[in-house]
Amino acid sequence: MTERRPGQWPVVTPVELAESDEQGEQHLALTKAQAAWVMPLESIRVHLGEQPSIASIRTTERRLKAEIGNLADAAVRQLKKAG
């Protein structure tokens, strides 16, 4: 119970912050990728609400699936570049 880990309070030996910068960049990249999904999902909701016919819903579904796929591919490429 009295065992201390690096960076734990009270700080006796400070932890090098350079190591956590890489984690911060990865977290930022993931946050941006997750935020990129918000707009397509909201777009899906709006399109489905405005276009009530079955055919138009299916057309919108195919179009939005393609858009989401493109966003996912872009996010994967960005994460591969960062990591």
PyMOL Python script that loads the backbone (N, CA, C, O; Angstrom):
from pymol import cmd

cmd.read_pdbstr("""\
ATOM      1  N   MET A   1       0.813  -1.188   0.000  1.00  0.00           N
ATOM      2  CA  MET A   1       0.000   0.000   0.000  1.00  0.00           C
ATOM      3  C   MET A   1       0.861   1.259   0.000  1.00  0.00           C
ATOM      4  O   MET A   1       0.433   2.309  -0.478  1.00  0.00           O
ATOM      5  N   THR A   2       2.058   1.153   0.528  1.00  0.00           N
ATOM      6  CA  THR A   2       2.931   2.328   0.559  1.00  0.00           C
ATOM      7  C   THR A   2       3.813   2.409  -0.686  1.00  0.00           C
ATOM      8  O   THR A   2       4.624   3.327  -0.811  1.00  0.00           O
ATOM      9  N   GLU A   3       3.662   1.466  -1.596  1.00  0.00           N
ATOM     10  CA  GLU A   3       4.467   1.467  -2.814  1.00  0.00           C
ATOM     11  C   GLU A   3       4.069   2.650  -3.704  1.00  0.00           C
ATOM     12  O   GLU A   3       2.886   2.915  -3.916  1.00  0.00           O
ATOM     13  N   ARG A   4       5.068   3.344  -4.210  1.00  0.00           N
ATOM     14  CA  ARG A   4       4.800   4.515  -5.057  1.00  0.00           C
ATOM     15  C   ARG A   4       5.106   4.188  -6.511  1.00  0.00           C
ATOM     16  O   ARG A   4       6.038   3.450  -6.831  1.00  0.00           O
ATOM     17  N   ARG A   5       4.294   4.761  -7.366  1.00  0.00           N
ATOM     18  CA  ARG A   5       4.520   4.633  -8.799  1.00  0.00           C
ATOM     19  C   ARG A   5       4.967   5.989  -9.339  1.00  0.00           C
ATOM     20  O   ARG A   5       4.621   7.020  -8.762  1.00  0.00           O
ATOM     21  N   PRO A   6       5.727   6.008 -10.432  1.00  0.00           N
ATOM     22  CA  PRO A   6       6.170   7.283 -11.002  1.00  0.00           C
ATOM     23  C   PRO A   6       4.981   8.173 -11.361  1.00  0.00           C
ATOM     24  O   PRO A   6       4.009   7.715 -11.961  1.00  0.00           O
ATOM     25  N   GLY A   7       5.071   9.438 -10.990  1.00  0.00           N
ATOM     26  CA  GLY A   7       4.028  10.401 -11.310  1.00  0.00           C
ATOM     27  C   GLY A   7       2.891  10.452 -10.320  1.00  0.00           C
ATOM     28  O   GLY A   7       1.988  11.274 -10.468  1.00  0.00           O
ATOM     29  N   GLN A   8       2.906   9.603  -9.319  1.00  0.00           N
ATOM     30  CA  GLN A   8       1.832   9.564  -8.331  1.00  0.00           C
ATOM     31  C   GLN A   8       2.060  10.663  -7.292  1.00  0.00           C
ATOM     32  O   GLN A   8       3.202  10.998  -6.978  1.00  0.00           O
ATOM     33  N   TRP A   9       0.981  11.217  -6.766  1.00  0.00           N
ATOM     34  CA  TRP A   9       1.094  12.278  -5.768  1.00  0.00           C
ATOM     35  C   TRP A   9       1.414  11.713  -4.407  1.00  0.00           C
ATOM     36  O   TRP A   9       0.928  10.622  -4.110  1.00  0.00           O
ATOM     37  N   PRO A  10       2.175  12.344  -3.567  1.00  0.00           N
ATOM     38  CA  PRO A  10       2.999  13.515  -3.854  1.00  0.00           C
ATOM     39  C   PRO A  10       4.172  13.106  -4.727  1.00  0.00           C
ATOM     40  O   PRO A  10       4.749  12.032  -4.556  1.00  0.00           O
ATOM     41  N   VAL A  11       4.512  13.968  -5.654  1.00  0.00           N
ATOM     42  CA  VAL A  11       5.558  13.664  -6.626  1.00  0.00           C
ATOM     43  C   VAL A  11       6.920  13.853  -5.979  1.00  0.00           C
ATOM     44  O   VAL A  11       7.301  14.960  -5.599  1.00  0.00           O
ATOM     45  N   VAL A  12       7.636  12.758  -5.865  1.00  0.00           N
ATOM     46  CA  VAL A  12       8.997  12.793  -5.346  1.00  0.00           C
ATOM     47  C   VAL A  12       9.966  12.843  -6.530  1.00  0.00           C
ATOM     48  O   VAL A  12      10.920  13.622  -6.536  1.00  0.00           O
ATOM     49  N   THR A  13       9.705  12.006  -7.520  1.00  0.00           N
ATOM     50  CA  THR A  13      10.510  11.975  -8.735  1.00  0.00           C
ATOM     51  C   THR A  13       9.590  12.266  -9.918  1.00  0.00           C
ATOM     52  O   THR A  13       8.762  11.423 -10.263  1.00  0.00           O
ATOM     53  N   PRO A  14       9.711  13.436 -10.548  1.00  0.00           N
ATOM     54  CA  PRO A  14       8.815  13.764 -11.657  1.00  0.00           C
ATOM     55  C   PRO A  14       8.991  12.812 -12.839  1.00  0.00           C
ATOM     56  O   PRO A  14      10.089  12.324 -13.103  1.00  0.00           O
ATOM     57  N   VAL A  15       7.917  12.567 -13.524  1.00  0.00           N
ATOM     58  CA  VAL A  15       7.937  11.703 -14.704  1.00  0.00           C
ATOM     59  C   VAL A  15       8.246  12.565 -15.920  1.00  0.00           C
ATOM     60  O   VAL A  15       7.782  13.702 -16.014  1.00  0.00           O
ATOM     61  N   GLU A  16       9.013  12.036 -16.831  1.00  0.00           N
ATOM     62  CA  GLU A  16       9.344  12.732 -18.076  1.00  0.00           C
ATOM     63  C   GLU A  16       8.070  12.900 -18.901  1.00  0.00           C
ATOM     64  O   GLU A  16       7.389  11.916 -19.191  1.00  0.00           O
ATOM     65  N   LEU A  17       7.743  14.130 -19.281  1.00  0.00           N
ATOM     66  CA  LEU A  17       6.513  14.403 -20.023  1.00  0.00           C
ATOM     67  C   LEU A  17       6.642  14.111 -21.510  1.00  0.00           C
ATOM     68  O   LEU A  17       5.628  14.003 -22.199  1.00  0.00           O
ATOM     69  N   ALA A  18       7.835  13.984 -22.013  1.00  0.00           N
ATOM     70  CA  ALA A  18       8.033  13.721 -23.438  1.00  0.00           C
ATOM     71  C   ALA A  18       7.379  12.411 -23.849  1.00  0.00           C
ATOM     72  O   ALA A  18       6.905  12.290 -24.978  1.00  0.00           O
ATOM     73  N   GLU A  19       7.344  11.433 -22.957  1.00  0.00           N
ATOM     74  CA  GLU A  19       6.720  10.153 -23.270  1.00  0.00           C
ATOM     75  C   GLU A  19       5.218  10.310 -23.472  1.00  0.00           C
ATOM     76  O   GLU A  19       4.634   9.657 -24.336  1.00  0.00           O
ATOM     77  N   SER A  20       4.594  11.174 -22.680  1.00  0.00           N
ATOM     78  CA  SER A  20       3.149  11.323 -22.757  1.00  0.00           C
ATOM     79  C   SER A  20       2.720  12.180 -23.943  1.00  0.00           C
ATOM     80  O   SER A  20       1.543  12.162 -24.304  1.00  0.00           O
ATOM     81  N   ASP A  21       3.641  12.938 -24.569  1.00  0.00           N
ATOM     82  CA  ASP A  21       3.280  13.739 -25.739  1.00  0.00           C
ATOM     83  C   ASP A  21       2.788  12.863 -26.882  1.00  0.00           C
ATOM     84  O   ASP A  21       1.833  13.217 -27.573  1.00  0.00           O
ATOM     85  N   GLU A  22       3.439  11.718 -27.083  1.00  0.00           N
ATOM     86  CA  GLU A  22       3.018  10.804 -28.145  1.00  0.00           C
ATOM     87  C   GLU A  22       1.614  10.287 -27.862  1.00  0.00           C
ATOM     88  O   GLU A  22       0.790  10.181 -28.770  1.00  0.00           O
ATOM     89  N   GLN A  23       1.346   9.966 -26.603  1.00  0.00           N
ATOM     90  CA  GLN A  23       0.006   9.507 -26.236  1.00  0.00           C
ATOM     91  C   GLN A  23      -1.008  10.621 -26.443  1.00  0.00           C
ATOM     92  O   GLN A  23      -2.133  10.364 -26.872  1.00  0.00           O
ATOM     93  N   GLY A  24      -0.622  11.850 -26.144  1.00  0.00           N
ATOM     94  CA  GLY A  24      -1.516  12.986 -26.341  1.00  0.00           C
ATOM     95  C   GLY A  24      -1.847  13.189 -27.808  1.00  0.00           C
ATOM     96  O   GLY A  24      -2.987  13.500 -28.155  1.00  0.00           O
ATOM     97  N   GLU A  25      -0.851  13.013 -28.676  1.00  0.00           N
ATOM     98  CA  GLU A  25      -1.082  13.145 -30.113  1.00  0.00           C
ATOM     99  C   GLU A  25      -2.001  12.038 -30.612  1.00  0.00           C
ATOM    100  O   GLU A  25      -2.877  12.282 -31.442  1.00  0.00           O
ATOM    101  N   GLN A  26      -1.807  10.827 -30.111  1.00  0.00           N
ATOM    102  CA  GLN A  26      -2.681   9.718 -30.502  1.00  0.00           C
ATOM    103  C   GLN A  26      -4.101   9.972 -30.023  1.00  0.00           C
ATOM    104  O   GLN A  26      -5.063   9.720 -30.748  1.00  0.00           O
ATOM    105  N   HIS A  27      -4.228  10.473 -28.796  1.00  0.00           N
ATOM    106  CA  HIS A  27      -5.555  10.776 -28.256  1.00  0.00           C
ATOM    107  C   HIS A  27      -6.232  11.858 -29.090  1.00  0.00           C
ATOM    108  O   HIS A  27      -7.426  11.771 -29.378  1.00  0.00           O
ATOM    109  N   LEU A  28      -5.469  12.873 -29.476  1.00  0.00           N
ATOM    110  CA  LEU A  28      -6.016  13.952 -30.297  1.00  0.00           C
ATOM    111  C   LEU A  28      -6.462  13.421 -31.658  1.00  0.00           C
ATOM    112  O   LEU A  28      -7.525  13.796 -32.152  1.00  0.00           O
ATOM    113  N   ALA A  29      -5.659  12.554 -32.261  1.00  0.00           N
ATOM    114  CA  ALA A  29      -6.019  11.973 -33.559  1.00  0.00           C
ATOM    115  C   ALA A  29      -7.288  11.142 -33.444  1.00  0.00           C
ATOM    116  O   ALA A  29      -8.158  11.212 -34.312  1.00  0.00           O
ATOM    117  N   LEU A  30      -7.400  10.353 -32.370  1.00  0.00           N
ATOM    118  CA  LEU A  30      -8.607   9.548 -32.172  1.00  0.00           C
ATOM    119  C   LEU A  30      -9.823  10.425 -31.916  1.00  0.00           C
ATOM    120  O   LEU A  30     -10.914  10.129 -32.404  1.00  0.00           O
ATOM    121  N   THR A  31      -9.647  11.498 -31.158  1.00  0.00           N
ATOM    122  CA  THR A  31     -10.755  12.415 -30.886  1.00  0.00           C
ATOM    123  C   THR A  31     -11.232  13.070 -32.172  1.00  0.00           C
ATOM    124  O   THR A  31     -12.435  13.212 -32.393  1.00  0.00           O
ATOM    125  N   LYS A  32     -10.287  13.473 -33.026  1.00  0.00           N
ATOM    126  CA  LYS A  32     -10.664  14.062 -34.312  1.00  0.00           C
ATOM    127  C   LYS A  32     -11.399  13.044 -35.180  1.00  0.00           C
ATOM    128  O   LYS A  32     -12.377  13.384 -35.846  1.00  0.00           O
ATOM    129  N   ALA A  33     -10.928  11.795 -35.174  1.00  0.00           N
ATOM    130  CA  ALA A  33     -11.585  10.758 -35.972  1.00  0.00           C
ATOM    131  C   ALA A  33     -13.003  10.507 -35.472  1.00  0.00           C
ATOM    132  O   ALA A  33     -13.925  10.341 -36.271  1.00  0.00           O
ATOM    133  N   GLN A  34     -13.181  10.479 -34.144  1.00  0.00           N
ATOM    134  CA  GLN A  34     -14.520  10.279 -33.586  1.00  0.00           C
ATOM    135  C   GLN A  34     -15.418  11.457 -33.906  1.00  0.00           C
ATOM    136  O   GLN A  34     -16.602  11.276 -34.192  1.00  0.00           O
ATOM    137  N   ALA A  35     -14.867  12.662 -33.861  1.00  0.00           N
ATOM    138  CA  ALA A  35     -15.670  13.848 -34.174  1.00  0.00           C
ATOM    139  C   ALA A  35     -16.093  13.846 -35.638  1.00  0.00           C
ATOM    140  O   ALA A  35     -17.155  14.366 -35.981  1.00  0.00           O
ATOM    141  N   ALA A  36     -15.267  13.264 -36.498  1.00  0.00           N
ATOM    142  CA  ALA A  36     -15.608  13.199 -37.916  1.00  0.00           C
ATOM    143  C   ALA A  36     -16.834  12.325 -38.161  1.00  0.00           C
ATOM    144  O   ALA A  36     -17.494  12.461 -39.192  1.00  0.00           O
ATOM    145  N   TRP A  37     -17.144  11.432 -37.228  1.00  0.00           N
ATOM    146  CA  TRP A  37     -18.321  10.564 -37.379  1.00  0.00           C
ATOM    147  C   TRP A  37     -19.607  11.284 -36.999  1.00  0.00           C
ATOM    148  O   TRP A  37     -20.687  10.884 -37.432  1.00  0.00           O
ATOM    149  N   VAL A  38     -19.509  12.331 -36.204  1.00  0.00           N
ATOM    150  CA  VAL A  38     -20.709  13.018 -35.720  1.00  0.00           C
ATOM    151  C   VAL A  38     -21.506  13.603 -36.881  1.00  0.00           C
ATOM    152  O   VAL A  38     -22.726  13.450 -36.935  1.00  0.00           O
ATOM    153  N   MET A  39     -20.831  14.264 -37.801  1.00  0.00           N
ATOM    154  CA  MET A  39     -21.539  14.890 -38.921  1.00  0.00           C
ATOM    155  C   MET A  39     -22.236  13.870 -39.815  1.00  0.00           C
ATOM    156  O   MET A  39     -23.404  14.077 -40.144  1.00  0.00           O
ATOM    157  N   PRO A  40     -21.583  12.772 -40.231  1.00  0.00           N
ATOM    158  CA  PRO A  40     -22.307  11.799 -41.057  1.00  0.00           C
ATOM    159  C   PRO A  40     -23.495  11.176 -40.328  1.00  0.00           C
ATOM    160  O   PRO A  40     -24.548  10.961 -40.929  1.00  0.00           O
ATOM    161  N   LEU A  41     -23.334  10.888 -39.045  1.00  0.00           N
ATOM    162  CA  LEU A  41     -24.447  10.284 -38.317  1.00  0.00           C
ATOM    163  C   LEU A  41     -25.612  11.253 -38.185  1.00  0.00           C
ATOM    164  O   LEU A  41     -26.769  10.851 -38.302  1.00  0.00           O
ATOM    165  N   GLU A  42     -25.320  12.515 -37.946  1.00  0.00           N
ATOM    166  CA  GLU A  42     -26.376  13.522 -37.887  1.00  0.00           C
ATOM    167  C   GLU A  42     -27.001  13.699 -39.265  1.00  0.00           C
ATOM    168  O   GLU A  42     -28.210  13.897 -39.385  1.00  0.00           O
ATOM    169  N   SER A  43     -26.179  13.628 -40.293  1.00  0.00           N
ATOM    170  CA  SER A  43     -26.678  13.734 -41.664  1.00  0.00           C
ATOM    171  C   SER A  43     -27.628  12.582 -41.980  1.00  0.00           C
ATOM    172  O   SER A  43     -28.652  12.781 -42.634  1.00  0.00           O
ATOM    173  N   ILE A  44     -27.293  11.389 -41.520  1.00  0.00           N
ATOM    174  CA  ILE A  44     -28.173  10.232 -41.718  1.00  0.00           C
ATOM    175  C   ILE A  44     -29.526  10.497 -41.080  1.00  0.00           C
ATOM    176  O   ILE A  44     -30.567  10.272 -41.698  1.00  0.00           O
ATOM    177  N   ARG A  45     -29.510  10.972 -39.851  1.00  0.00           N
ATOM    178  CA  ARG A  45     -30.765  11.232 -39.143  1.00  0.00           C
ATOM    179  C   ARG A  45     -31.607  12.262 -39.886  1.00  0.00           C
ATOM    180  O   ARG A  45     -32.813  12.077 -40.049  1.00  0.00           O
ATOM    181  N   VAL A  46     -30.985  13.338 -40.332  1.00  0.00           N
ATOM    182  CA  VAL A  46     -31.711  14.400 -41.033  1.00  0.00           C
ATOM    183  C   VAL A  46     -32.264  13.891 -42.359  1.00  0.00           C
ATOM    184  O   VAL A  46     -33.428  14.132 -42.679  1.00  0.00           O
ATOM    185  N   HIS A  47     -31.437  13.186 -43.133  1.00  0.00           N
ATOM    186  CA  HIS A  47     -31.890  12.684 -44.428  1.00  0.00           C
ATOM    187  C   HIS A  47     -33.038  11.697 -44.285  1.00  0.00           C
ATOM    188  O   HIS A  47     -33.997  11.737 -45.057  1.00  0.00           O
ATOM    189  N   LEU A  48     -32.942  10.822 -43.310  1.00  0.00           N
ATOM    190  CA  LEU A  48     -34.019   9.848 -43.123  1.00  0.00           C
ATOM    191  C   LEU A  48     -35.307  10.531 -42.677  1.00  0.00           C
ATOM    192  O   LEU A  48     -36.399  10.097 -43.045  1.00  0.00           O
ATOM    193  N   GLY A  49     -35.187  11.587 -41.895  1.00  0.00           N
ATOM    194  CA  GLY A  49     -36.372  12.326 -41.460  1.00  0.00           C
ATOM    195  C   GLY A  49     -37.025  13.102 -42.587  1.00  0.00           C
ATOM    196  O   GLY A  49     -38.245  13.265 -42.599  1.00  0.00           O
ATOM    197  N   GLU A  50     -36.229  13.586 -43.537  1.00  0.00           N
ATOM    198  CA  GLU A  50     -36.754  14.391 -44.638  1.00  0.00           C
ATOM    199  C   GLU A  50     -37.243  13.547 -45.807  1.00  0.00           C
ATOM    200  O   GLU A  50     -38.051  14.020 -46.606  1.00  0.00           O
ATOM    201  N   GLN A  51     -36.777  12.323 -45.925  1.00  0.00           N
ATOM    202  CA  GLN A  51     -37.098  11.495 -47.089  1.00  0.00           C
ATOM    203  C   GLN A  51     -37.798  10.216 -46.633  1.00  0.00           C
ATOM    204  O   GLN A  51     -37.141   9.201 -46.404  1.00  0.00           O
ATOM    205  N   PRO A  52     -39.117  10.255 -46.501  1.00  0.00           N
ATOM    206  CA  PRO A  52     -39.827   9.138 -45.902  1.00  0.00           C
ATOM    207  C   PRO A  52     -40.066   7.924 -46.797  1.00  0.00           C
ATOM    208  O   PRO A  52     -40.434   6.871 -46.277  1.00  0.00           O
ATOM    209  N   SER A  53     -39.876   8.014 -48.118  1.00  0.00           N
ATOM    210  CA  SER A  53     -40.174   6.844 -48.948  1.00  0.00           C
ATOM    211  C   SER A  53     -39.086   5.787 -48.782  1.00  0.00           C
ATOM    212  O   SER A  53     -37.935   6.108 -48.486  1.00  0.00           O
ATOM    213  N   ILE A  54     -39.457   4.536 -48.975  1.00  0.00           N
ATOM    214  CA  ILE A  54     -38.515   3.423 -48.798  1.00  0.00           C
ATOM    215  C   ILE A  54     -37.371   3.521 -49.801  1.00  0.00           C
ATOM    216  O   ILE A  54     -36.211   3.316 -49.442  1.00  0.00           O
ATOM    217  N   ALA A  55     -37.686   3.829 -51.041  1.00  0.00           N
ATOM    218  CA  ALA A  55     -36.642   3.917 -52.073  1.00  0.00           C
ATOM    219  C   ALA A  55     -35.646   5.033 -51.755  1.00  0.00           C
ATOM    220  O   ALA A  55     -34.437   4.848 -51.895  1.00  0.00           O
ATOM    221  N   SER A  56     -36.153   6.180 -51.332  1.00  0.00           N
ATOM    222  CA  SER A  56     -35.239   7.288 -51.037  1.00  0.00           C
ATOM    223  C   SER A  56     -34.412   7.007 -49.787  1.00  0.00           C
ATOM    224  O   SER A  56     -33.263   7.436 -49.691  1.00  0.00           O
ATOM    225  N   ILE A  57     -34.992   6.290 -48.835  1.00  0.00           N
ATOM    226  CA  ILE A  57     -34.237   5.905 -47.634  1.00  0.00           C
ATOM    227  C   ILE A  57     -33.102   4.965 -48.015  1.00  0.00           C
ATOM    228  O   ILE A  57     -31.982   5.124 -47.529  1.00  0.00           O
ATOM    229  N   ARG A  58     -33.371   3.987 -48.877  1.00  0.00           N
ATOM    230  CA  ARG A  58     -32.326   3.043 -49.310  1.00  0.00           C
ATOM    231  C   ARG A  58     -31.240   3.760 -50.121  1.00  0.00           C
ATOM    232  O   ARG A  58     -30.056   3.455 -49.980  1.00  0.00           O
ATOM    233  N   THR A  59     -31.640   4.701 -50.961  1.00  0.00           N
ATOM    234  CA  THR A  59     -30.668   5.473 -51.736  1.00  0.00           C
ATOM    235  C   THR A  59     -29.776   6.281 -50.806  1.00  0.00           C
ATOM    236  O   THR A  59     -28.556   6.316 -50.966  1.00  0.00           O
ATOM    237  N   THR A  60     -30.399   6.924 -49.842  1.00  0.00           N
ATOM    238  CA  THR A  60     -29.639   7.705 -48.862  1.00  0.00           C
ATOM    239  C   THR A  60     -28.712   6.798 -48.063  1.00  0.00           C
ATOM    240  O   THR A  60     -27.572   7.165 -47.777  1.00  0.00           O
ATOM    241  N   GLU A  61     -29.198   5.620 -47.705  1.00  0.00           N
ATOM    242  CA  GLU A  61     -28.381   4.661 -46.954  1.00  0.00           C
ATOM    243  C   GLU A  61     -27.124   4.296 -47.739  1.00  0.00           C
ATOM    244  O   GLU A  61     -26.024   4.304 -47.186  1.00  0.00           O
ATOM    245  N   ARG A  62     -27.279   3.976 -49.022  1.00  0.00           N
ATOM    246  CA  ARG A  62     -26.115   3.603 -49.843  1.00  0.00           C
ATOM    247  C   ARG A  62     -25.128   4.764 -49.968  1.00  0.00           C
ATOM    248  O   ARG A  62     -23.917   4.568 -49.871  1.00  0.00           O
ATOM    249  N   ARG A  63     -25.647   5.962 -50.180  1.00  0.00           N
ATOM    250  CA  ARG A  63     -24.786   7.134 -50.326  1.00  0.00           C
ATOM    251  C   ARG A  63     -24.024   7.418 -49.029  1.00  0.00           C
ATOM    252  O   ARG A  63     -22.823   7.688 -49.047  1.00  0.00           O
ATOM    253  N   LEU A  64     -24.741   7.352 -47.906  1.00  0.00           N
ATOM    254  CA  LEU A  64     -24.105   7.651 -46.623  1.00  0.00           C
ATOM    255  C   LEU A  64     -23.124   6.557 -46.207  1.00  0.00           C
ATOM    256  O   LEU A  64     -22.109   6.847 -45.574  1.00  0.00           O
ATOM    257  N   LYS A  65     -23.420   5.296 -46.557  1.00  0.00           N
ATOM    258  CA  LYS A  65     -22.461   4.224 -46.276  1.00  0.00           C
ATOM    259  C   LYS A  65     -21.151   4.488 -47.008  1.00  0.00           C
ATOM    260  O   LYS A  65     -20.068   4.282 -46.460  1.00  0.00           O
ATOM    261  N   ALA A  66     -21.260   4.942 -48.243  1.00  0.00           N
ATOM    262  CA  ALA A  66     -20.054   5.258 -49.015  1.00  0.00           C
ATOM    263  C   ALA A  66     -19.294   6.413 -48.365  1.00  0.00           C
ATOM    264  O   ALA A  66     -18.069   6.367 -48.260  1.00  0.00           O
ATOM    265  N   GLU A  67     -20.010   7.443 -47.929  1.00  0.00           N
ATOM    266  CA  GLU A  67     -19.361   8.582 -47.267  1.00  0.00           C
ATOM    267  C   GLU A  67     -18.673   8.146 -45.978  1.00  0.00           C
ATOM    268  O   GLU A  67     -17.545   8.554 -45.702  1.00  0.00           O
ATOM    269  N   ILE A  68     -19.355   7.314 -45.191  1.00  0.00           N
ATOM    270  CA  ILE A  68     -18.779   6.829 -43.931  1.00  0.00           C
ATOM    271  C   ILE A  68     -17.549   5.970 -44.210  1.00  0.00           C
ATOM    272  O   ILE A  68     -16.545   6.072 -43.505  1.00  0.00           O
ATOM    273  N   GLY A  69     -17.626   5.131 -45.228  1.00  0.00           N
ATOM    274  CA  GLY A  69     -16.470   4.322 -45.607  1.00  0.00           C
ATOM    275  C   GLY A  69     -15.278   5.180 -45.980  1.00  0.00           C
ATOM    276  O   GLY A  69     -14.146   4.884 -45.597  1.00  0.00           O
ATOM    277  N   ASN A  70     -15.534   6.250 -46.735  1.00  0.00           N
ATOM    278  CA  ASN A  70     -14.453   7.166 -47.109  1.00  0.00           C
ATOM    279  C   ASN A  70     -13.862   7.847 -45.882  1.00  0.00           C
ATOM    280  O   ASN A  70     -12.644   7.997 -45.783  1.00  0.00           O
ATOM    281  N   LEU A  71     -14.716   8.261 -44.941  1.00  0.00           N
ATOM    282  CA  LEU A  71     -14.217   8.880 -43.703  1.00  0.00           C
ATOM    283  C   LEU A  71     -13.387   7.893 -42.893  1.00  0.00           C
ATOM    284  O   LEU A  71     -12.340   8.249 -42.352  1.00  0.00           O
ATOM    285  N   ALA A  72     -13.855   6.653 -42.812  1.00  0.00           N
ATOM    286  CA  ALA A  72     -13.119   5.637 -42.058  1.00  0.00           C
ATOM    287  C   ALA A  72     -11.755   5.386 -42.692  1.00  0.00           C
ATOM    288  O   ALA A  72     -10.749   5.281 -41.990  1.00  0.00           O
ATOM    289  N   ASP A  73     -11.723   5.292 -44.018  1.00  0.00           N
ATOM    290  CA  ASP A  73     -10.447   5.092 -44.706  1.00  0.00           C
ATOM    291  C   ASP A  73      -9.493   6.253 -44.450  1.00  0.00           C
ATOM    292  O   ASP A  73      -8.301   6.047 -44.223  1.00  0.00           O
ATOM    293  N   ALA A  74     -10.023   7.472 -44.487  1.00  0.00           N
ATOM    294  CA  ALA A  74      -9.185   8.650 -44.231  1.00  0.00           C
ATOM    295  C   ALA A  74      -8.662   8.646 -42.797  1.00  0.00           C
ATOM    296  O   ALA A  74      -7.505   8.993 -42.558  1.00  0.00           O
ATOM    297  N   ALA A  75      -9.511   8.252 -41.838  1.00  0.00           N
ATOM    298  CA  ALA A  75      -9.086   8.200 -40.435  1.00  0.00           C
ATOM    299  C   ALA A  75      -7.998   7.154 -40.242  1.00  0.00           C
ATOM    300  O   ALA A  75      -7.036   7.383 -39.509  1.00  0.00           O
ATOM    301  N   VAL A  76      -8.148   6.006 -40.897  1.00  0.00           N
ATOM    302  CA  VAL A  76      -7.137   4.948 -40.784  1.00  0.00           C
ATOM    303  C   VAL A  76      -5.812   5.420 -41.371  1.00  0.00           C
ATOM    304  O   VAL A  76      -4.753   5.194 -40.786  1.00  0.00           O
ATOM    305  N   ARG A  77      -5.874   6.078 -42.533  1.00  0.00           N
ATOM    306  CA  ARG A  77      -4.635   6.595 -43.139  1.00  0.00           C
ATOM    307  C   ARG A  77      -3.966   7.607 -42.220  1.00  0.00           C
ATOM    308  O   ARG A  77      -2.743   7.607 -42.077  1.00  0.00           O
ATOM    309  N   GLN A  78      -4.767   8.473 -41.596  1.00  0.00           N
ATOM    310  CA  GLN A  78      -4.220   9.492 -40.696  1.00  0.00           C
ATOM    311  C   GLN A  78      -3.575   8.841 -39.475  1.00  0.00           C
ATOM    312  O   GLN A  78      -2.498   9.257 -39.048  1.00  0.00           O
ATOM    313  N   LEU A  79      -4.224   7.828 -38.915  1.00  0.00           N
ATOM    314  CA  LEU A  79      -3.664   7.150 -37.745  1.00  0.00           C
ATOM    315  C   LEU A  79      -2.391   6.391 -38.102  1.00  0.00           C
ATOM    316  O   LEU A  79      -1.460   6.328 -37.298  1.00  0.00           O
ATOM    317  N   LYS A  80      -2.344   5.816 -39.298  1.00  0.00           N
ATOM    318  CA  LYS A  80      -1.127   5.115 -39.718  1.00  0.00           C
ATOM    319  C   LYS A  80       0.031   6.090 -39.882  1.00  0.00           C
ATOM    320  O   LYS A  80       1.170   5.767 -39.548  1.00  0.00           O
ATOM    321  N   LYS A  81      -0.262   7.297 -40.401  1.00  0.00           N
ATOM    322  CA  LYS A  81       0.786   8.308 -40.537  1.00  0.00           C
ATOM    323  C   LYS A  81       1.280   8.758 -39.168  1.00  0.00           C
ATOM    324  O   LYS A  81       2.479   8.955 -38.968  1.00  0.00           O
ATOM    325  N   ALA A  82       0.338   8.921 -38.210  1.00  0.00           N
ATOM    326  CA  ALA A  82       0.699   9.403 -36.873  1.00  0.00           C
ATOM    327  C   ALA A  82       1.424   8.328 -36.072  1.00  0.00           C
ATOM    328  O   ALA A  82       2.305   8.639 -35.270  1.00  0.00           O
ATOM    329  N   GLY A  83       1.064   7.087 -36.280  1.00  0.00           N
ATOM    330  CA  GLY A  83       1.568   6.039 -35.411  1.00  0.00           C
ATOM    331  C   GLY A  83       2.625   5.228 -36.007  1.00  0.00           C
ATOM    332  O   GLY A  83       3.133   4.308 -35.367  1.00  0.00           O
TER     333      GLY A  83
END
""", "prot")
cmd.dss("prot")
cmd.show_as("cartoon", "prot")
cmd.util.cbc("prot")
cmd.orient("prot")
